[in-house]
């Protein structure tokens, strides 16, 4: 939804972003995706990627910006994105904000592993 109250047919909904992200990550994941740990990282990565994509599309930015952010692994930048999402004032953006904020509270090793899985889709 945009400010005019009309749905933009070129903007993906959060559930579509998650499904697309998960599908793209799985397409580039080997047999590790068949393990419990692999499934965990795929799900976490799809959540992070879809939240970042929601932010990017609302900023009229591409997946390239998302890739750069994931490669940098900058927790401060991720927290700023979470803040920007909260400022959007929609339920979807609020959920995405909490997803990203939750990721930034993980250990740096776990966050980097999740980011590495997400980068497979980009």
Backbone bond lengths (Angstrom), bond angles and torsions (degrees), N, CA, C in turn:
res aa  C-N    CA-C-N  psi(-1)  N-CA   C-N-CA  omega(-1)  CA-C   N-CA-C  phi
1 X - - - 1.440 - - 1.526 109.07 -
2 X 1.275 115.47 139.47 1.459 122.03 174.95 1.515 108.72 -108.40
3 X 1.291 117.06 178.25 1.444 122.15 -176.42 1.522 114.84 -59.63
4 X 1.336 118.53 -22.09 1.459 120.25 -177.92 1.525 112.66 -83.60
5 X 1.337 117.56 -1.16 1.459 120.87 178.41 1.514 114.18 82.70
6 X 1.313 117.17 -2.32 1.465 120.90 179.09 1.513 109.11 -100.98
7 X 1.331 115.52 143.38 1.455 118.61 178.13 1.513 110.09 -75.35
8 X 1.299 115.95 136.19 1.457 122.16 176.88 1.523 107.07 -88.46
9 X 1.335 118.93 118.19 1.462 120.53 -176.79 1.527 113.30 -66.79
10 X 1.332 117.42 -11.79 1.462 120.82 -178.67 1.522 112.80 -100.47
11 X 1.323 116.50 4.92 1.454 121.88 -179.98 1.528 108.11 -110.00
12 X 1.332 115.28 126.69 1.461 119.78 179.49 1.521 110.75 -78.28
13 X 1.329 115.44 142.59 1.462 121.69 172.81 1.530 108.50 -76.15
14 X 1.331 117.92 159.76 1.467 120.59 -179.52 1.528 113.66 -55.36
15 X 1.336 117.96 -40.03 1.466 118.96 179.86 1.527 110.78 -66.51
16 X 1.329 117.04 -34.20 1.464 120.25 177.14 1.528 110.37 -69.82
17 X 1.328 116.34 -40.54 1.465 120.20 178.22 1.521 111.04 -62.27
18 X 1.345 116.67 -41.63 1.462 120.12 179.25 1.525 110.71 -64.72
19 X 1.322 117.08 -48.23 1.473 120.77 -178.59 1.534 110.39 -60.63
20 X 1.321 116.28 -44.13 1.473 120.09 179.64 1.527 110.50 -64.39
21 X 1.318 116.95 -45.05 1.462 121.00 -179.51 1.523 111.12 -60.89
22 X 1.326 116.17 -46.47 1.461 120.60 -179.03 1.530 110.82 -63.04
23 X 1.317 116.01 -44.32 1.470 121.01 179.27 1.533 110.65 -60.21
24 X 1.329 116.70 -44.21 1.466 120.81 -178.60 1.526 111.77 -68.06
25 X 1.316 117.16 -38.79 1.473 120.07 177.55 1.524 109.80 -65.58
26 X 1.326 116.77 -47.04 1.469 120.79 -179.67 1.524 111.67 -60.49
27 X 1.317 117.05 -34.54 1.472 120.51 -179.61 1.528 111.70 -65.79
28 X 1.330 116.68 -20.86 1.464 120.40 -178.33 1.522 112.89 -115.50
29 X 1.325 116.12 21.21 1.462 121.44 -179.98 1.518 108.62 -115.79
30 X 1.314 115.66 132.54 1.462 119.93 179.77 1.532 110.66 -78.39
31 X 1.301 116.99 -153.92 1.462 121.42 -176.41 1.522 113.87 -64.48
32 X 1.331 118.73 -10.21 1.463 120.71 175.00 1.524 111.12 -59.13
33 X 1.327 116.23 -27.07 1.454 120.80 178.57 1.514 112.90 -67.61
34 X 1.330 116.78 -12.79 1.459 121.12 179.86 1.531 112.09 -88.99
35 X 1.333 117.31 -6.08 1.459 120.40 179.56 1.524 109.92 -95.62
36 X 1.316 116.00 161.70 1.466 120.10 178.50 1.527 110.50 -61.18
37 X 1.322 116.76 -42.97 1.462 121.02 179.04 1.522 110.37 -64.00
38 X 1.311 116.71 -43.48 1.461 120.99 178.51 1.517 112.23 -60.47
39 X 1.344 116.12 -43.22 1.472 120.34 178.89 1.532 110.16 -62.58
40 X 1.330 115.89 -40.33 1.470 120.36 178.63 1.533 110.23 -58.41
41 X 1.341 115.56 -50.50 1.462 118.89 -177.32 1.528 111.99 -67.03
42 X 1.312 117.98 -34.79 1.469 120.92 176.37 1.528 109.97 -63.73
43 X 1.322 117.17 -46.56 1.466 120.49 -179.93 1.532 111.71 -64.04
44 X 1.323 116.14 -44.99 1.465 119.70 179.19 1.527 110.62 -63.34
45 X 1.329 116.14 -42.90 1.466 120.63 -179.68 1.528 110.97 -64.79
46 X 1.316 117.25 -39.86 1.468 120.61 178.86 1.523 110.39 -65.41
47 X 1.325 117.05 -37.90 1.468 120.08 177.22 1.527 110.81 -64.94
48 X 1.328 116.34 -46.66 1.466 120.48 179.50 1.521 110.87 -63.30
49 X 1.320 116.62 -47.10 1.459 120.76 -177.97 1.525 111.36 -63.27
50 X 1.311 117.27 -42.79 1.465 118.97 -179.55 1.533 111.13 -66.89
51 X 1.328 118.17 -36.64 1.471 120.90 177.26 1.530 110.33 -65.52
52 X 1.327 116.70 -43.19 1.468 119.96 178.03 1.524 111.51 -66.57
53 X 1.329 116.79 -36.46 1.460 119.47 177.45 1.524 111.42 -67.20
54 X 1.330 117.38 -36.71 1.461 120.27 176.28 1.530 109.62 -60.95
55 X 1.318 116.24 -46.56 1.462 121.14 177.11 1.527 110.52 -59.26
56 X 1.338 116.40 -47.85 1.466 120.78 -176.91 1.526 111.38 -62.02
57 X 1.319 117.64 -44.56 1.465 118.39 -177.75 1.528 111.05 -67.59
58 X 1.322 117.72 -31.17 1.461 120.34 176.57 1.526 112.37 -74.79
59 X 1.322 116.50 -18.03 1.462 122.65 175.92 1.537 110.78 -97.86
60 X 1.334 116.05 3.20 1.471 122.49 -176.28 1.526 110.92 57.02
61 X 1.328 114.70 43.66 1.462 121.71 178.50 1.526 109.26 -115.52
62 X 1.299 115.14 163.29 1.466 120.76 -175.80 1.523 111.51 -98.76
63 X 1.330 114.20 176.73 1.466 120.66 174.91 1.527 111.38 -63.10
64 X 1.316 117.49 -19.48 1.472 120.01 178.90 1.535 110.44 -62.41
65 X 1.332 116.78 -39.58 1.462 121.36 178.06 1.530 109.54 -66.19
66 X 1.322 115.84 -39.29 1.467 120.78 177.83 1.521 109.61 -63.51
67 X 1.333 116.83 -44.60 1.465 121.37 178.25 1.529 110.45 -57.79
68 X 1.327 116.58 -48.50 1.465 120.73 -179.55 1.523 111.30 -58.20
69 X 1.331 116.00 -41.06 1.460 120.08 -179.09 1.534 110.74 -66.19
70 X 1.325 116.44 -43.45 1.465 120.38 179.46 1.525 111.39 -65.90
71 X 1.318 116.86 -40.38 1.464 120.30 179.24 1.522 111.48 -64.99
72 X 1.326 116.54 -37.07 1.462 120.65 -179.09 1.528 111.51 -70.40
73 X 1.334 116.52 -33.07 1.464 119.65 -178.74 1.516 112.59 59.38
74 X 1.308 116.48 31.27 1.462 123.12 -176.22 1.526 109.77 -83.53
75 X 1.325 116.20 105.83 1.462 122.10 -177.47 1.529 110.59 -62.58
76 X 1.322 117.56 -38.03 1.462 120.92 179.68 1.534 110.10 -63.06
77 X 1.326 116.89 -43.45 1.468 120.77 178.51 1.526 110.91 -64.93
78 X 1.328 117.15 -39.03 1.460 120.33 177.77 1.526 110.76 -64.85
79 X 1.312 116.76 -39.19 1.473 120.03 177.61 1.528 110.64 -65.42
80 X 1.321 117.24 -35.48 1.465 120.90 177.07 1.530 110.30 -65.75
81 X 1.330 117.06 -40.12 1.465 120.87 176.26 1.524 109.59 -62.14
82 X 1.324 117.33 -43.35 1.467 120.85 178.33 1.525 110.02 -59.15
83 X 1.325 116.59 -41.88 1.465 121.23 178.44 1.534 110.86 -63.34
84 X 1.327 116.62 -45.07 1.467 120.88 179.13 1.530 111.05 -61.39
85 X 1.329 116.82 -39.36 1.467 120.05 177.49 1.527 110.72 -63.21
86 X 1.326 117.34 -43.71 1.479 120.44 178.63 1.521 110.88 -59.34
87 X 1.327 116.78 -35.27 1.465 121.46 -178.73 1.525 112.54 -69.30
88 X 1.325 117.69 -17.97 1.466 120.63 179.88 1.521 111.99 -67.94
89 X 1.322 116.40 -28.98 1.452 120.39 173.36 1.524 116.91 79.90
90 X 1.322 117.80 13.75 1.471 119.39 175.99 1.518 109.43 -105.71
91 X 1.315 116.16 157.62 1.463 120.82 178.94 1.527 110.82 -62.04
92 X 1.325 116.78 -40.41 1.476 120.91 -179.85 1.524 111.08 -63.76
93 X 1.333 116.03 -43.35 1.462 119.73 179.76 1.523 110.70 -67.41
94 X 1.330 117.37 -36.68 1.464 121.41 177.92 1.535 110.45 -62.65
95 X 1.323 115.96 -44.62 1.468 120.36 177.98 1.525 110.51 -62.01
96 X 1.319 116.61 -45.21 1.470 120.89 178.87 1.525 110.33 -61.72
97 X 1.318 116.14 -38.55 1.456 121.30 178.53 1.525 111.25 -60.15
98 X 1.332 116.33 -46.74 1.463 120.29 179.87 1.526 111.38 -67.54
99 X 1.321 116.77 -32.55 1.470 119.96 176.48 1.520 109.95 -61.48
100 X 1.327 116.25 -49.42 1.462 120.19 -179.19 1.524 110.81 -66.16
101 X 1.326 117.03 -43.23 1.471 120.20 178.89 1.524 110.84 -59.06
102 X 1.324 116.67 -40.51 1.462 120.57 177.67 1.520 112.28 -63.38
103 X 1.316 115.81 -37.09 1.471 119.92 178.63 1.525 110.84 -64.83
104 X 1.340 116.45 -36.18 1.465 119.05 -177.49 1.522 112.81 -72.62
105 X 1.335 117.10 -12.88 1.464 119.30 178.03 1.533 112.03 -90.66
106 X 1.320 116.65 -4.42 1.469 120.43 177.74 1.536 109.17 -76.97
107 X 1.316 116.30 164.37 1.463 119.37 176.18 1.525 108.96 -62.55
108 X 1.313 116.41 154.57 1.465 119.46 -178.50 1.532 110.68 -61.55
109 X 1.325 117.20 -34.91 1.462 120.26 178.76 1.519 112.44 -65.17
110 X 1.339 115.65 -43.11 1.460 119.58 179.41 1.529 110.59 -68.24
111 X 1.332 116.83 -42.00 1.463 120.18 178.48 1.525 110.77 -61.43
112 X 1.316 117.07 -41.83 1.471 119.81 -179.90 1.526 111.07 -67.37
113 X 1.325 117.98 -35.22 1.469 120.74 176.64 1.525 109.96 -65.71
114 X 1.328 117.19 -42.60 1.465 121.62 178.56 1.525 109.21 -63.63
115 X 1.327 116.81 -44.69 1.467 120.97 178.45 1.526 111.01 -61.31
116 X 1.334 116.69 -39.23 1.478 119.76 179.13 1.527 111.03 -62.50
117 X 1.312 117.12 -40.21 1.468 120.14 176.10 1.522 109.52 -64.39
118 X 1.330 117.47 -44.96 1.463 120.59 -179.19 1.532 111.13 -61.62
119 X 1.311 116.76 -37.67 1.469 120.66 -179.13 1.529 112.19 -63.74
120 X 1.317 117.43 -22.53 1.464 120.36 178.56 1.516 111.25 -60.99
121 X 1.333 116.57 -27.59 1.467 120.81 -177.75 1.535 111.56 -82.23
122 X 1.308 117.05 -12.98 1.464 119.86 -173.45 1.502 110.78 -104.21
